[in-house]
Amino acid sequence: MEVPLLTLTASGKKSGEGKESLVLTEVKKQLYLAGPLVAGQLLQNIVQMISIMFVGHLGKLPLAGASVASSFATVTGFSLLGGMVYSLETLCGQAFGAARHHMLGVYKQRAMVVLSLVSLPAAAVWACAGQILAWCGLDPEIAAAAGGYIRWLIPALFAYGPLQCHVRFLQAQNAVVPVMLSSGATAVAHVAVCWLLVHGLGMGSNGAALGTAVSYLVNLSVLAVYVRVSPACRDTWTGFSMEAFRGVGDFLKLAVPSALMVCMVWWSFELLVLLSGLLPNPKLETAVFSISMNIAFMAFMVPLGLSAAISTRVSNELGAGRPEAARLATRVIMVIAFLVCAAEGLVVLLVRNIWGLAYSNNEEVTKYTVRITPTLAVAIFLDGLQGVLSGVIRGCGQQKIGAFISIASYYIVGVPSAFFFAFLCHLGGKGLWFGQICGMVVQMVVLLSITLCTNWDKEVLKANERVFGSTYPVDMLT
């Protein structure tokens, strides 16, 4: 088989094409990818938010149970599956760049098989969530409500993994608009689904949980049909293959570190939520920290889209054997990320008097939210930058390094610093954010150093070995 080599010159330029033109073209490519990806991420995440909103109108106890259940489900299931599927950004992206189009379908099937198997023990944990939460000391009524909600959420777990596999499969081949449109249609329909199940059929909060599963399944079905009928996927989806059951070990070598990269960060935030409940005036601290977490989560959707875009660009270019193009894509996204994250932080700061009112009518809560917002703005800026740099790491297939960085940044620096500032310096919720910022700074600096020192020629060799099982001679890339 002929291996595709460099289509650019050693300088990364086509004949007669200036550097400014290359930069402008790269900016357009990244914005074309990032726009639909940002919208798609927001629309996919809004499904669970709509379910919680419906439950909120059923009373305090159902809302408390659903909120706890949603957090428990994210920590023990959704974040794990979502993290593992990031490995497809490397595998599918590099295979597509290398013109090994049929391998995208194989990788997708392999990921679906593995994620379905991982979902089984996660579902068993969810089935016992009520007892687990009660054993952890949660109020018995809230624990029971959460246990009931999450049991009806179990079908969503088995739809979520394959859904994310289809999203990454399409993303790797730059087919991001169908993902956005499918997610948008699902989010709109989810309102009707929840109303029918919650009120029409009288299922209450259980109906809201089941509605999430129904909407995930609908989204998955739409994308699956698109993959099978679209001419754009004719070469990348060639039908089911037994090859998907081989190479599971190699897949896990990327999937497990990918999951750790995501889970370590997410779990650190959940741990800080628990710590906020141990502060003086825990009701106020927990409420304000939860509000600031929601703001940070929504703000992170934009850098997350940029992260997915640069992961796709880098993996495509490395797979195609174009190191200079991958380097250029990385430099362009670093500038875009800085501008976008700075703008987000500035907007959060400028409207600091509004955030508290959007979530609560309590004067104490709103005033405390205003005080903590400047710190939150800094955290949003740093978190966005590290998120985008993590996309570069995924595009290169360096998830193992990324996992170690996440563990060190948040559990050696971040969480201990948060405890120090919050409890020993008596800074309360602001101290928790100070600690998390320390972890973000460490992660961002290390990721930036790795990115700037990356040998892109060697990354091309690694990508070629991953895709073809062999390497280019080094002198062919110099």
Salt bridges, closest charged atoms under 4 A:
GLU26 OE1 - ARG313 NH2 2.73
GLU89 OE2 - ARG168 NE 3.24
GLU89 OE1 - ARG394 NE 2.75
ASP250 OD1 - LYS253 NZ 3.80
GLU317 OE2 - ARG313 NH2 2.77
GLU317 OE1 - ARG322 NE 2.50
GLU324 OE2 - ARG327 NH2 3.11
GLU363 OE2 - LYS367 NZ 2.94
GLU459 OE2 - LYS462 NZ 3.52
